Amino acid sequence: MNQTFNGTAYKDMTNATQQIVDFIQENLECCGLENATDWKGSLPASCCTSSSTSNSTEPIKCTFETAYQTGCRDSAVGFTERAVMFTFYILVIGFFLEFLCIFAAVWVVKEAHRYTKLNS
């Protein structure tokens, strides 16, 4: 990843690499590895927000001033930390519910001996 962003010109990348970079930058709303200055030459359009108030069909020129200020490394680390914490919380809730079900089952078995079977 460092080689992809480190002083590389976007236009020199293969189409597949451009699509991957665009996907990352658009979804994480970031630009470059550390910031937009990691790109050599013009910035990819994925470095800038795609929302526009104009009705023009002309592509918006992405500049260092309009580019996302956050680098993709920081955005990816933040995304990963949130995903790990979400997974941790889901596991804790799952373990709690499992313990609650086991406790309820043990209680039902313990209380079952109080009732006698009715003979018909």
PyMOL commands that set and color helices and strands:
alter all, ss='L'
color gray80, all
select helices_A, chain A and resi 2-5+10-12+15-28+36-38+45-47+72-112
alter helices_A, ss='H'
color red, helices_A
deselect
rebuild
show_as cartoon
